[in-house]
C-alpha cells in the first residue's frame, strides 16, 4: 500500500462529504444528471429528468426482476424518501443510454418529483427532495413554473440573429442537448440527415442566443424536437441549467435560480 497517497485520499473524501439523509450524491455525465435510486425493486443508476413526465425502468432491468408487463407499480426510493405504489413504465432505453460507460437502469420522471421540492446542485452534484414547507431556505431568483403534459415549463427565449422567439420551454435535467426547439418553430436548412437533429441524434447546429432568467447565452449548441400538442416552444437541458443552483418548487409553482457555487 502506498502510504504517501493515503492522507490525500482521506482529505479528498472529507472534502466530498456524505450526503444528508434527505439528499443524495449525483453526477453530471453526457449532459444529464444521474443518481442512484431504487425503482420497483431495482437498485441502480437512473437519469433524473424533470422534463420527462413518466418514470421508466429499462427493459433489461425489468426482465431481471421478472417483469414482462409494459407497466408495473412499485416503490421508488430516492434521496432518503420512500414513495410507495408508483406507476412505472417499462421501456427500451438503449438509444438514450448507449453512450454511458455503465448501465443506466431507468429514468426518474416528474411524476415522482411533482409533490416535493427538488434542489439540484451540479458541482458538487447533489439532489435533495423535501416535503412542502420543509425545504431549507433558498436565496435566489424565482421564475413562474407551469405544467405542460406532465412536465414543468418556464419562459425562455431563443434567437438565430434576425428572428427571435419567446415561449414556454420544458425545464429538463435529463435532456441530451443544451436546448431543443420545436420543429413547428425552427429548422436547420441544408442538414443532410434531418433525423440527427432530433433527440439522441448527433447534429448540433448553433443558436445565436438563448435567454433564461436574467442570463443571455451566445452561440449555443441546439437541436430540434417534434411539435407537441401542448405547443411548448422547446426544452432547456442541463448544459444550460448547470449555470445555476436549481430549486424546483413543484407544489409552489416556482423555479428558483441561484448562482452556482
Buried (B, 14 or more C-beta within 10 A) or exposed (E): EEEEEEEEEEEEEEEEEEBEEBBBBBEBBBBBBBBBBBBBBBEBBBBBBBBBBBBBBBBBBBEEBEBEEEBBEBBBBBBBBEBEEBEBBBBEBEEBBEEBEEEBBBBBBBBBBBEBBBBBBBEBBBBBBBEEEEBEEBEBEBBEBEBBEBBBBBBBBBBBEEEEBEBBBBBBBBBBBBBBBBBBBBEBEEBEEBEBBBBBBEBBBEBBBBBBBEEEBEEBBBBBBEEBEEEBBBBBBBBBBBBBBBBBBBBBEBBBBBEEE
